[in-house]
Amino acid sequence: MSEAPRPALQSLDDALARLLNQVAPLGQFESLPTADALGRVLAAEVRSLIDVPPADNTAMDGYALCAADVAELGTVLPVAQRVPAGVVGAKHQAGTAARIFTGAQIPLGADAIVMQEQCETVAGEGLGSVRINTAVKSGQWIRRRGEDVERGSLVLAAGHRLDAAALGLAASVGAAHLNVAKRVRVALFSTGDELVMPGEPLKPGAIYNSNRFTLRGLLQGLGCEVIDLGIVPDQLDATRAALREAASKSDLIITSGGVSVGEEDHLRPAVQAEGSLDLWQIAIKPGKPLAFGQVSKAWFIGLPGNPVASFVTFLLLVRPVILRMQGATKLTPRRLSLRADFAWPRADKRREFLRVRLNDAGGLELFANQSSGVLSSAVWGDGLVDNPPSTTIAAGDVVSYLPFSELLS
């Protein structure tokens, strides 16, 4: 019996384009308190309800006054009032100063702030006086109304993933609730009788199921609702039952292992029996095998079984798929051009993703063992070098660096 022809290798860019052309935003939304929306994707734009700041205010602790009243260094002005933050002071009186504190509204009529370090207090009746020991320019140390955000202006666009700064900005313009995309529900399970869970005895021929933990962590980092179905017995009926259960509860099903062409296992026939499946060969290293299909209304992606291959393939192909399903607009991670402080003389025909980390000299160091089974390289490193096909690297070359800080969020 002749062996089935192997599918041709696809470029990473072509494979990603095919995936993104298939999936679409889920289009399911919910309203959350702003404080609870960290990591979620905005479903509707946020416009400011107010000017920020809402009034001219001081950027410094010091004294509010009129610049024209300080004709020379050492001018002494009586202190007419004290204006803490949250209090609206009285109208400014010409020829006086107002003691004022950071964030407080500028008294009407004052046009400058002198920081307290450039002043001396002078004892006297009432609030005393202040000696100004610096030249004063109109407008100094004043934050103008609306200089950060103007009322009605666009603050956050739909599709923006909300980080801590975005939540603070939304709160600063009065947004108590935010409309966000619902979490993508992802079902995760493993197949293989050789897999055991940490804490269980490791019998001869068995391995601990590390991919389950890696993939679960990656999914949670992307804000997904993870439905963990555990380890499925290596039987066709059990695998088909797991797929049906996963499809009934999720938008996306992810597995690892059992997707290499010619490999004997029950995952491929189970997916084909319950839905549809394509086996792809991606021209990347580590990685290459990828399964993509559909079970009922849920998409299915089968990742390679080697730990680093599964990790890297998830970052490059699954992450943008999930972002698209969430309705995010930024799918491409930021990359940097940095100096390689290593040599890579062995060019591969595939596009390589090398585990590296930044050193104190601003260059990149290479993990010694780039095998697809060495998960410690992903912990040691802080990013990947995206090395084009058939390309060697000499120390000092500029390479394309993908930080994990971009890929893991």
FIMI-635618 format. One record per residue: x, y, z of N, C-alpha, C in turn. Coordinates in steps of 0.02 Angstrom, whole numbers, padded with zeros to 5 digits, always signed. Each point is the difference from the previous one (the first is absolute). Layout:
N
XYZXYZXYZ ...
//
This chain:
409
+00043-00060+00000-00043+00060+00000+00044+00062+00000 -00009+00046-00048+00042+00058-00005-00018+00051+00054 +00051+00036+00023-00011+00051+00051-00031+00062-00030 -00047+00032+00036-00032+00061-00025+00051+00055-00010 -00006+00040-00052+00048+00053-00013-00001+00051+00057 +00059+00024+00017+00005+00051+00052-00021+00068-00028 -00037+00038+00039-00019+00067-00024+00061+00045-00006 -00002+00046-00047+00055+00046-00011+00007+00047+00060 +00062+00021+00013+00011+00048+00054-00031+00068-00017 -00035+00030+00049-00027+00067-00008+00044+00050+00038 +00005+00059-00026+00035+00052+00038-00043+00019+00060 +00034+00026+00051-00036+00022+00060-00050+00054-00017 +00019+00048-00042-00045+00055-00017-00061-00025-00037 +00008-00048-00046-00057-00027-00037-00046-00039+00047 +00030-00039+00045-00041-00040+00047-00040+00046+00045 +00032+00053+00026-00035+00046+00044-00056+00036-00038 +00013+00020-00061-00052+00034-00040-00059-00047-00011 +00012-00063-00012-00054-00048-00009-00042-00008+00063 +00034-00004+00057-00036-00005+00063-00043+00061+00013 +00029+00059-00009-00036+00061+00015-00057+00013-00049 +00006-00027-00061-00055+00006-00048-00059-00045+00018 +00015-00054+00038-00053-00046+00019-00039+00024+00061 +00036+00022+00051-00033+00019+00062-00023+00072-00004 -00046+00017+00044-00028+00068+00002-00013+00018+00073 -00006+00064+00016-00018+00019+00069-00066-00034+00020 -00004-00021+00062-00059-00034+00024-00062+00044+00000 +00010+00065+00011-00056+00046-00001-00046-00006+00060 +00027-00024+00056-00038-00006+00062+00030+00048+00051 -00041+00040+00032+00025+00054+00042-00033-00001+00069 +00031+00035+00047-00029+00009+00066+00026+00066+00028 -00036+00026+00048+00020+00062+00035+00029-00018+00067 +00060+00026+00014+00034-00014+00063+00017+00065+00036 +00001-00002+00067+00030+00057+00035+00071+00011-00023 +00020+00061-00008+00067+00015-00026+00054-00036+00041 -00009-00005+00065+00051-00032+00042+00008-00074-00015 -00049-00031-00033+00002-00072-00013+00018-00017-00072 +00020+00050-00039+00008-00011-00072+00073-00010-00022 +00045-00011+00047+00070-00009-00018+00009-00059-00048 +00037+00011-00054+00015-00053-00048-00055-00012-00051 -00057+00032+00008-00054-00011-00048+00008+00046-00060 -00037-00016-00053+00004+00039-00062-00063+00043-00006 +00010+00065-00011-00056+00046-00005-00044-00017-00061 -00064-00002+00012-00048-00011-00055-00028+00065-00026 +00005+00053+00037-00025+00065-00021+00049+00054+00023 +00006+00051-00041+00047+00054+00016-00020+00036+00064 +00050+00031+00031-00012+00041+00060+00016+00072-00018 -00049+00044+00011+00010+00072-00010-00005+00035+00068 +00037+00053+00006+00003+00034+00065-00064+00037+00015 -00022-00007+00062-00058+00036+00025+00019+00069+00026 +00065+00013+00008+00022+00063+00031+00066+00022-00033 +00020+00061+00017+00069+00021-00014+00045-00028+00054 +00060-00022-00020+00050-00023+00049+00064+00039-00011 +00023+00038+00050-00034+00013+00064-00062+00043-00011 -00048-00002+00048-00063+00037-00009+00008+00075+00009 +00056+00022+00028+00014+00072+00009+00075+00009+00002 +00022+00062-00012+00072+00015+00007+00021-00018+00072 +00055-00037+00006+00024-00017+00067+00075+00001+00003 +00026-00004+00061+00072+00006+00009+00035-00068-00004 +00058+00000-00032+00040-00060-00004+00048-00007+00058 +00002+00050+00044+00049+00002+00055-00032+00026+00064 +00029-00019+00056-00012+00036+00063+00036+00067-00005 -00033+00054+00020+00034+00065-00004-00048+00057+00012 +00006+00052-00042-00040+00060+00009-00028+00022-00068 -00065+00015-00001-00032+00027-00060+00001+00076+00005 +00016+00032-00056+00004+00074+00000-00005+00025-00071 +00006+00065-00007+00004+00031-00066+00073+00014-00015 +00024-00022-00057+00070+00010-00017+00019+00074+00000 -00047+00043-00020+00014+00072-00003+00013+00030+00069 -00020-00035+00054+00011+00026+00067+00070-00014+00026 +00039-00039-00037+00069-00015+00021+00047+00037-00047 +00014+00062+00017+00041+00042-00044+00074-00016+00007 +00020-00027+00058+00071-00014+00011+00006-00058+00050 +00060-00030+00000+00013-00054+00048-00005+00027+00070 -00028-00039+00044-00007+00020+00070-00064+00037+00015 -00045+00007-00050-00064+00032+00012-00038-00037+00055 -00029+00037+00046-00039-00030+00055-00074+00015-00011 -00041-00053+00002-00072+00008-00010-00037-00030+00060 -00052+00033+00024-00040-00029+00054-00038-00061-00026 -00006-00051+00043-00038-00060-00018-00073+00011+00019 -00044+00001-00051-00069+00018+00011-00045-00061+00014 +00019-00058-00023-00042-00059+00010+00041-00063-00008 -00029-00055+00023+00031-00066-00004-00047-00045-00040 +00026-00033-00054-00043-00038-00046+00025-00072-00006 -00026-00046+00040+00018-00071-00008-00038-00030-00059 +00022-00060-00022-00035-00035-00054-00071-00016+00022 -00047+00008-00046-00070-00014+00015-00038+00060+00025 +00034+00057+00009-00033+00061+00024+00007+00053-00054 -00055+00035-00014+00002+00055-00048+00013+00064+00039 +00056+00032-00014+00019+00060+00037-00040+00061-00021 +00009+00053+00038-00032+00063-00017+00036+00033-00059 -00033+00050-00030+00031+00035-00055+00065+00031+00023 +00052-00006-00043+00066+00025+00018+00001+00076+00005 +00033+00025+00052+00008+00071+00010+00068+00023-00025 +00002+00049-00043+00063+00026-00026+00046+00020+00057 +00065-00013-00008+00049+00019+00050+00004-00048+00058 -00031-00059-00006+00003-00051+00052+00022-00066-00030 +00010-00050+00044+00015-00069-00021-00049-00046+00036 -00012-00058-00028-00042-00050+00031+00041-00063+00011 +00003-00024+00062+00033-00065+00013-00042-00054-00033 +00032-00042-00042-00038-00048-00040+00037-00066-00002 -00038-00055-00009+00029-00067+00002-00016-00038-00064 +00044-00046-00017-00004-00036-00064-00070-00025-00015 -00024+00016-00060-00066-00022-00021-00055+00048+00015 +00013+00051+00041-00052+00048+00018-00016+00046-00058 -00062+00023-00004-00022+00044-00053+00031+00069+00009 +00023+00030-00055+00030+00066+00002-00053+00053+00016 +00011+00042+00049-00049+00053+00014-00008+00045-00060 -00062+00019-00014-00014+00043-00058+00039+00065+00006 +00038+00016-00051+00040+00061-00001+00074-00012+00008 +00021-00055+00031+00071-00018+00005+00022-00029-00067 +00064+00010-00018+00023-00025-00065+00067-00036+00004 +00024-00016+00060+00064-00035+00005+00004-00035+00068 +00042-00052+00002+00015-00035+00061+00076+00003+00012 +00020+00017+00061+00070-00003+00018+00007-00058+00050 +00045-00048-00017+00007-00057+00045+00028+00021+00067 -00019-00036+00052+00017+00021+00068+00075+00001+00013 +00038-00040-00037+00073-00001+00010+00033+00065-00022 -00035+00041-00039+00027+00063-00024-00029+00060+00038 -00029-00015+00059-00030+00052+00041+00024-00005+00072 -00011+00055+00037+00012+00000+00072-00061+00028+00035 -00020-00034+00052-00056+00027+00039+00025+00057+00045 -00044+00049+00007+00015+00058+00043-00056+00005+00051 +00019-00003+00064-00050+00003+00053-00036+00067+00000 -00063-00003+00021-00039+00062+00004-00071-00016+00020 -00043+00049-00004-00069-00009+00018-00035-00047-00050 -00054-00032+00023-00038-00045-00043+00042-00058-00025 +00002-00009-00065+00038-00054-00030+00072+00020-00014 +00020+00060+00021+00068+00022-00011+00011+00023-00072 +00063+00001-00019+00020+00021-00067+00048-00051-00029 +00017+00010-00064+00047-00045-00034+00048+00042-00042 +00064-00017+00004+00051+00033-00041+00013-00043-00062 -00005+00029-00059+00010-00035-00064+00072+00009-00022 +00037-00056-00003+00071+00004-00015+00017-00023-00071 -00046+00006-00046+00012-00021-00069-00039+00045-00047 +00021+00002-00062-00039+00035-00051-00063-00040-00014 -00054+00035-00014-00065-00034-00009-00026+00015-00071 -00022-00054-00033-00028+00006-00067-00073-00020+00001 -00042+00039-00032-00071-00015-00003-00012-00070-00029 -00041-00040+00033-00017-00067-00024+00043-00056+00029 +00054+00018+00037+00044-00054+00023-00034-00045+00052 +00014-00065-00006-00024-00052+00046-00076-00003+00006 -00034+00022-00053-00073-00006-00002-00020-00052-00052 -00041-00048+00022-00028-00050-00045-00068+00027-00024 -00007+00010-00065-00060+00033-00026-00059-00048-00006 -00059+00027+00008-00061-00038-00008-00001-00035-00068 -00012-00066+00001-00006-00039-00061+00066-00014-00036 +00057+00016+00032+00063-00011-00037+00016-00074-00009 -00026-00043+00043+00009-00072-00009-00055-00028-00046 -00062+00012+00019-00057-00025-00040-00053+00054-00003 -00027+00012-00059-00055+00047-00008-00066-00036+00002 -00050+00033+00029-00067-00029+00004-00024-00021-00069 -00027-00062-00005-00026-00026-00062+00051-00033-00045 +00064+00004+00017+00052-00029-00043+00005-00075+00010 +00026-00034-00052+00009-00072+00004+00058-00016+00047 -00014-00042+00049+00051-00018+00049+00029-00069-00014 -00044-00049-00011+00021-00068-00015-00044-00026-00057 +00033-00030-00050-00037-00025-00058-00024-00071+00012 -00053-00019-00033-00023-00069+00002+00056-00045-00026 +00008-00058+00031+00053-00045-00019+00063+00007+00042 +00001+00050+00044+00059+00011+00043-00001-00049+00058 +00056-00034+00011+00005-00044+00058+00016+00043+00061 -00038-00009+00053+00004+00044+00057+00055-00021+00049 +00051+00042+00007+00050-00010+00051-00013+00047+00058 +00045+00001+00048-00012+00041+00060-00005+00075-00018 +00042+00024-00045-00002+00070-00019-00066+00018-00034 -00024-00046-00042-00063+00013-00035-00059+00003+00049 +00001-00043+00051-00053+00003+00050+00003+00066+00037 +00060+00023+00018+00006+00064+00033-00024+00057-00043 +00016-00002-00065-00022+00053-00045-00076+00000-00006 -00030-00060-00006-00073-00004-00005-00032+00029+00063 +00027-00017+00057-00027+00026+00063+00008+00076+00004 +00055+00026-00026+00014+00072+00005-00050+00042-00040 -00034-00031-00049-00049+00038-00040-00071-00018+00021 -00007-00037+00056-00067-00012+00028-00033-00064-00023 +00036-00046-00033-00031-00062-00023-00002-00051+00057 -00060-00010+00027-00008-00047+00056-00006-00071-00024 -00026-00010-00061-00008-00066-00030+00028+00001-00071 +00023-00058-00022+00028-00006-00068-00033-00058-00036 -00016+00010-00064-00026-00054-00041+00059-00038-00030 +00004-00064+00016+00057-00041-00021-00024-00063-00034 +00045-00031-00039-00016-00064-00030-00001-00054+00054 -00047-00047-00007-00001-00056+00047+00062-00041-00009 +00019-00035+00052+00059-00042-00002-00009-00055-00052 +00054-00014-00036+00000-00058-00045+00003-00063+00043 -00045-00046-00011-00001-00063+00038+00043-00051-00038 +00052-00024+00032+00047-00046-00032+00001-00065+00039 -00016-00055-00034+00004-00067+00029+00069-00028-00013 +00030-00028+00051+00068-00026-00004+00001-00071+00026 +00028-00046-00039+00010-00068+00026+00061-00032-00033 +00023-00052+00033+00059-00037-00025-00021-00072-00012 +00032-00031-00049-00010-00072-00012+00067-00034+00004 -00001-00063+00020+00062-00038+00004+00005-00037+00065 +00005-00066-00003+00004-00041+00060+00066+00008+00036 +00049+00032-00033+00065+00010+00032+00000+00060+00047 -00053+00040-00001-00002+00062+00039-00025-00013+00071 +00034+00030+00048-00023-00002+00070+00005+00070+00028 -00036+00012+00054+00000+00066+00031+00054+00004+00052 +00029+00060+00009+00049+00008+00054-00029-00022+00067 +00040-00034+00039-00023-00027+00063-00016-00074-00004 -00013-00024-00061-00012-00072-00009+00066-00036-00012 +00003-00064+00016+00061-00039-00014+00017+00001-00074 +00063+00009-00017+00022+00001-00069+00024-00069-00020 -00043-00038-00032+00016-00068-00020+00047+00000-00060 +00035-00056-00013+00044-00003-00059-00039+00015-00064 +00028+00044-00041-00032+00019-00063-00048+00058+00007 -00015+00022+00061-00048+00054+00011+00036+00067+00004 -00038+00053-00012+00026+00068+00007-00052+00043+00034 +00023+00052+00035-00047+00047+00031-00029+00045-00054 -00063+00017+00008-00037+00039-00050+00014+00074+00008 +00058+00023-00023+00018+00070+00007-00039+00045-00046 -00017-00024-00061-00034+00043-00048-00068+00025+00026 -00032-00042+00040-00064+00020+00028+00007+00063+00042 +00054+00004+00039+00011+00058+00043+00023+00060-00040 +00043-00011-00049+00024+00055-00042-00057+00032-00038 -00039-00041-00034-00054+00026-00041-00055+00033+00042 -00015-00030+00057-00050+00030+00044+00023+00070+00022 +00064+00006+00019+00027+00064+00020-00001+00051-00056 +00017-00021-00061-00001+00045-00057-00071+00025-00013 -00049-00045+00004-00069+00019-00012-00026+00048+00054 +00017-00014+00062-00022+00045+00054+00032+00068-00008 +00063+00002-00022+00034+00064-00011-00034+00041-00054 -00035-00032-00046-00036+00035-00053-00072+00016+00020 -00017-00016+00062-00067+00017+00023-00054-00048-00021 +00019-00062-00018-00050-00049-00021-00032-00035+00060 -00060-00025-00011-00031-00045+00048+00021-00071-00019 +00040-00031+00042+00029-00066-00017-00044-00055+00028 -00019-00046-00044-00037-00060+00019+00048-00059-00005 +00027-00021+00056+00052-00051+00001-00032-00069+00007 +00004-00039-00053-00030-00067-00001+00049-00054+00018 +00061+00020+00020+00048-00049+00026+00031-00044-00053 +00018-00061+00021+00031-00049-00044-00053-00049-00023 -00007-00008-00065-00050-00045-00029+00034-00067-00016 -00031-00056+00018+00029-00066-00017+00014-00006-00074 +00052-00035-00017+00022-00007-00069-00044-00051-00036 -00064+00018-00007-00049-00043-00033-00043+00043-00046 -00020-00028-00057-00037+00040-00048-00067+00024+00028 -00038-00044+00032-00065+00019+00027+00008+00054+00054 +00050-00008+00043+00010+00049+00053+00021+00067-00029 +00040+00000-00053+00023+00062-00031-00059+00035-00034 -00041-00039-00034-00059+00030-00033-00048+00030+00052 -00009-00035+00055-00043+00025+00053+00027+00065+00029 +00066+00003+00009+00032+00060+00027-00009+00059-00048 +00006-00013-00064-00009+00053-00050-00072+00026+00000 -00048-00045+00006-00070+00022+00002-00014+00043+00062 +00028-00022+00057-00009+00039+00061+00033+00068-00006 +00062+00000-00028+00037+00063-00007-00038+00048-00046 -00026-00026-00056-00034+00043-00048-00064+00029+00029 -00033-00037+00045-00062+00025+00029+00011+00056+00050 +00062+00007+00025+00014+00048+00053+00045+00057-00022 +00028-00002-00061+00054+00046-00017-00009+00032-00068 +00042+00051-00012+00006+00031-00065+00060-00026-00038 +00048-00027+00037+00063-00024-00029+00024-00060+00040 +00023-00051-00035+00028-00060+00032+00075-00002-00017 +00041-00011+00051+00072-00005-00011+00026-00065+00031 +00040-00036-00038+00034-00059+00025+00073+00005-00020 +00041-00043+00029+00071-00003-00019+00019-00073-00011 +00042-00011-00051+00022-00067-00017-00047-00035-00048 +00027-00049-00036-00042-00040-00043-00020+00033-00065 +00037+00052-00022-00019+00034-00062+00054-00008-00054 +00053-00038+00013+00051-00010-00051-00026-00048-00053 +00016+00013-00062-00023-00043-00055+00030-00069+00008 -00042-00051-00006+00023-00069+00005+00001-00027+00070 -00017+00041+00050+00001-00022+00069-00063-00039+00016 +00007-00054+00037-00056-00042+00019-00030+00024+00065 -00061+00027-00003-00035+00017+00061-00073+00009-00018 -00042+00014+00050-00072+00003-00012-00026+00071-00009 +00042+00050+00008-00025+00068-00002-00023+00020-00070 +00042-00015-00050-00019+00020-00069-00064-00033-00023 -00005-00067+00004-00063-00030-00022-00060+00023+00041 +00011+00015+00064-00056+00023+00042-00025+00068-00023 +00046+00047-00015-00020+00066-00024-00034-00006-00068 +00028-00042-00043-00029-00009-00067-00070-00030+00005 -00011-00044+00049-00065-00032+00008-00051+00049+00029 +00022+00046+00043-00045+00046+00033-00007+00067-00036 +00046+00014-00047-00002+00064-00034+00043-00002-00063 +00044+00049-00005+00045+00004-00058+00070+00016+00024 +00050-00020-00038+00070+00009+00022+00046+00006-00060 +00046+00048+00004+00055+00007-00047+00065-00009+00038 +00047-00036-00028+00066-00007+00029+00048+00045-00039 +00033+00045+00036+00045+00047-00032+00071-00015+00023 +00047+00017-00043+00070-00002+00017+00027+00072-00009 +00019+00030+00056+00022+00070-00001+00076+00002-00003 +00027+00044-00040+00072+00004-00010+00033+00040+00056 -00007-00024+00062+00031+00032+00057+00036-00052+00043 +00046+00023+00039+00037-00043+00046+00014+00039+00064 -00023-00025+00059-00036-00063+00011-00073+00006-00022 -00030-00057-00011-00069-00001-00021-00008-00045-00060 -00034+00021-00049-00016-00030-00064-00069-00031-00003 -00015-00053+00039-00067-00029-00008-00053+00043+00034 -00056+00009-00035-00057+00036+00028-00064-00029-00030 -00049-00011+00041-00066-00023-00023-00050+00056+00011 -00042+00012-00050-00051+00051+00005-00065-00026-00027 -00053+00008+00037-00065-00024-00023-00056+00027+00041 -00055-00036+00000-00060+00023+00035-00039-00060+00024 -00025+00005+00062-00044-00050+00029-00063+00036+00021 -00056-00017-00033-00062+00037+00010+00014+00074-00014 -00014+00045+00048+00012+00071-00011+00066+00024+00028 +00039-00046+00029+00064+00019+00031+00057-00013-00048 +00047+00048-00003+00060-00010-00038+00046-00049+00037 +00041-00035-00037+00047-00048+00029+00070+00015-00024 +00048+00004+00047+00071+00007-00019+00039-00052+00039 +00036-00041-00037+00044-00050+00030+00072+00021-00006 +00033+00007+00057+00070+00023+00002+00048-00059+00003 +00063+00011-00018+00049-00054+00007+00010-00018+00073 +00026-00061+00012+00005-00025+00068+00063+00020+00037 +00055+00013-00036+00061+00021+00035-00012+00066+00037 +00023+00005+00062-00019+00058+00041+00015+00068-00030 +00061+00009-00026+00018+00066-00027-00035+00011-00067 -00008-00053-00039-00037+00007-00063-00072+00021+00012 -00031-00030+00051-00068+00018+00018-00003+00072+00024 +00047+00020+00042+00003+00068+00028+00009+00051-00056 +00049-00010-00043+00015+00049-00053-00057+00003-00051 -00028-00057-00019-00054-00001-00049-00062+00035+00028 -00012-00008+00064-00056+00036+00031+00011+00076-00006 +00060+00023+00017+00013+00072-00001-00006+00029-00070 +00022-00037-00050+00002+00026-00067-00066-00006-00037 -00039-00052+00015-00060-00014-00040-00065+00001+00041 +00001-00028+00060-00062-00003+00039-00015+00068+00032 +00051+00032+00026-00010+00065+00033-00037+00049-00046 +00023+00012-00062-00037+00048-00043-00071-00024-00016 -00011-00065-00004-00068-00026-00012-00046+00019+00059 +00024-00010+00060-00041+00017+00059-00012+00075+00004 +00052+00040-00015-00009+00073+00000-00053+00020-00051 +00000-00031-00057-00050+00016-00051-00070-00020+00024 -00006-00058+00031-00064-00021+00027-00026+00048+00053 +00047+00031+00037-00019+00048+00052-00018+00068-00030 +00015+00010-00064-00013+00065-00031+00056+00050+00008 +00059-00023+00021+00057+00045+00007+00023+00026-00068 +00025+00061-00001+00023+00029-00063+00075-00009-00009 +00037-00008+00054+00072-00009-00005+00016-00074+00007 +00017-00032-00056+00014-00071+00000+00075-00015-00006 +00038+00049-00023+00072-00011-00014+00042+00025+00058 +00043-00042+00027+00042+00023+00056+00054+00048-00024 +00020+00044+00045+00054+00047-00015+00066-00039-00001 +00043+00017-00047+00065-00033-00004+00055+00053+00000 +00059-00019+00023+00057+00045+00006+00058-00025-00041 +00040+00046-00025+00062-00018-00034+00058+00007+00050 +00031-00056+00018+00052-00001+00050+00062-00038-00025 +00055+00011+00035+00063-00032-00018+00003-00071+00027 +00021-00047-00042+00011-00069+00022+00070-00006+00029 +00004-00020+00062+00066-00014+00031+00012-00075+00000 -00015-00030-00057+00010-00072-00009+00007-00014-00074 +00023-00059-00016+00004-00022-00070-00048-00059-00010 -00031-00001-00058-00045-00055-00020+00020-00021-00071 +00050-00044-00004+00028-00016-00066-00040-00052-00039 -00049-00032+00033-00037-00055-00033-00066+00026-00027 -00002+00019-00062-00062+00025-00029-00049-00057-00013 -00063+00012+00012-00052-00050-00013-00045+00026-00056 -00030-00046-00036-00045+00020-00054-00064+00031+00027 -00016-00015+00062-00061+00028+00030+00016+00065+00037 -00050+00040+00011+00006+00061+00040+00007-00021+00073 +00053+00023+00032+00017-00023+00067-00018+00053+00052 -00021-00025+00058-00014+00043+00057+00043-00023+00058 +00053+00039+00013+00052-00019+00047-00014+00031+00068 +00008-00039+00053-00010+00026+00067+00062+00038+00023 -00011+00063+00018+00055+00045+00019-00020+00041+00061 +00049+00036+00027-00016+00049+00051+00048+00060-00006 -00025+00057+00024+00040+00062-00001+00056-00005+00052 +00059+00025-00019+00054+00005+00050+00009+00072+00021 +00044+00011+00047+00010+00067+00028+00032+00048-00051 +00029-00027-00053+00031+00043-00051-00049+00020-00056 -00064-00020+00007-00050+00018-00049-00003-00046-00059 +00036-00057+00003-00002-00049-00053-00041-00061+00021 -00001-00050-00042-00038-00061+00011+00045-00060+00008 -00013-00039+00052+00035-00063+00011-00045-00058-00023 +00031-00052-00022-00036-00059-00026+00002-00056+00050 -00058-00033+00012-00001-00060+00041+00037-00055-00037 +00042-00036+00035+00045-00048-00034-00038-00056-00036 -00053-00026+00030-00036-00056-00029-00067+00024-00028 -00005+00002-00066-00060+00025-00034-00048-00056-00020 +00005-00057+00032-00045-00056-00015-00072+00019+00017 -00046-00029-00038-00071+00015+00010-00028-00033+00063 +00039-00041+00034-00023-00031+00061+00027+00031+00064 +00042+00052-00008+00033+00030+00058-00039+00061+00024 -00050-00012+00043-00043+00054+00023+00036+00050+00045 +00055-00022+00030+00038+00046+00043+00026+00060-00040 +00007-00007-00066+00023+00056-00041-00051+00057+00000 -00064-00017+00005-00052+00052+00000-00003+00036+00067 +00021-00033+00054+00003+00032+00066+00063+00043+00005 +00055-00025-00025+00064+00036+00000-00004+00063-00043 -00034-00005-00057-00001+00055-00048-00052+00052+00016 +00004+00057-00035-00052+00051+00005-00026+00020-00068 +00013-00042-00051-00027+00014-00066+00028-00047-00052 -00020+00013-00062+00019-00042-00057+00034+00043-00053 +00052-00029-00031+00028+00030-00061-00036-00032-00059 -00029+00042-00043-00034-00023-00060+00052-00001-00056 +00025-00060-00015+00054-00007-00048-00027-00026-00067 +00009+00038-00055-00028-00021-00064+00029-00066-00023 -00035-00034-00047+00025-00064-00026+00069+00007-00031 +00040-00053+00008+00066-00004-00032+00046+00059+00018 -00005+00023+00062+00039+00058+00021+00043-00018+00060 +00065+00014-00006+00045-00007+00056+00006+00066+00038 +00023-00004+00061+00009+00060+00041+00071+00002+00026 +00033+00057-00009+00066+00011+00028-00005+00048+00058 +00044-00007+00049+00000+00046+00057+00006+00072-00026 -00043+00043+00024+00000+00070-00022-00055+00015-00051 -00029-00052-00030-00055+00011-00048-00061+00029+00037 -00039+00039-00036-00063+00025+00027-00055-00050-00019 -00038-00021+00051-00052-00051-00010-00067+00027+00023 -00053-00034-00020-00068+00018+00019-00019-00037+00063 -00018+00038+00052-00012-00027+00067-00073+00010+00020 -00033-00054+00020-00069+00002+00024+00001-00011+00075 -00014+00052+00041+00001-00009+00072-00058-00042+00024 +00012-00043+00049-00055-00037+00031-00051+00047+00031 +00023+00059+00022-00047+00048+00030-00055+00020-00049 +00016-00003-00066-00050+00013-00051-00042-00063-00014 +00033-00057-00004-00032-00061-00022-00042-00033+00054 +00013+00014+00063-00034-00034+00054-00058+00041+00028 -00016+00056-00030-00054+00043+00026-00054+00010-00052 
//
